[in-house]
């Protein structure tokens, strides 16, 4: 497994163009067939690949333009036995103590979990056909289902105990990763949105209300991520994105301190993507706990705020991080994707998106050469 990211990285998702959003709306309404939708997606992906190449990135994604949300690519679409329930009364309860944190989309396990077949391999083949640079595929992390659903939404008929649930889930990830490898993919990013929330007092309180203790979940989730990583082929680069979520009702308002030792020293991944664009990410002090054979991609550029960062600001922040971890083990990226779901974008434009990606590349060249 390769042990370094690119010096200039990005997290995956890019703004969906208006024509693509309109085509997907027509498809959902039955006014457009799948082949026609895919043709629109193909055209949009060619454009975002060029955007990334023009910015100077050596690693490109398809912008996640074929997905409605980040988890569609596998957790939802790739597994038998899992369905999404759109609900307010269930899941995270409305809590007067910890704030309104009700999940709107709950992944419910209704039967035995198994791999549906390749979900991303064909999409990767298309990406590889339109670029000569390294293509990266992003997959949602394996803790997503349990963290969002809780034991209540994992069928006790299918899984009287959770040991077999985790084994089946890990096995499905291994098959998906193997299918990507067979398609030529050599770079996978795992987006784990659950880990950092375990340090958040509100999340801890809500977990306790449903019968979970964060101190039990942290080593469990670390172990499950490691079990997935052990199925990654030796010649495949893999990084773990520790994501807070872009949904205001789900964000973790806490730094990495509560989870740093367990995650940085316990997870068997060569490099981590960490979000560091706002004060809620905390300080760089936890980076001192990162083992010397692991690297960090600093997510310093805000993908949801149109105001441009300056090169001097980014270099100053990199210098601050380098007080706790060797500069040579750092890289630079936006904080998260530019569009976690199809509707996210706000005041962000494709021109600003392109400028921010170019800034990442330019600063990385100034700092690391």
Secondary structure, DSSP 8 states (H G I E B T S, - for coil): ------SB---S-----HHHHHHHHHHHTTSS-HHHHHHHHHHHHHHHHHHHHHHT-SEE--TTTT-SBGGGGTTTTTEEEEEEEE-SSSSS-EETTTEE---SEEEEEEEEEEE-S-SSHHHHHHHHHT-SSEE-EEEE-TTHHHHHH-GGGB-TTT-SSSHHHHHHHHHHHHHHHHHHHHTT--EEEEEE-STGGGG-HHHHHHHHHTT--HHHHHHHHHHHHHHHHTTS-TT-EEEEEE---SSTTT---S-STTTHHHHHHHS--SEEEEE-SSGGG--SGGGGGS-TT-EEEEEEE-SS--S---HHHHHHHHHHHTTTS-GGGEEEEESS-S-SBTTTTTT--HHHHHHHHHHHHHHHHHHH-
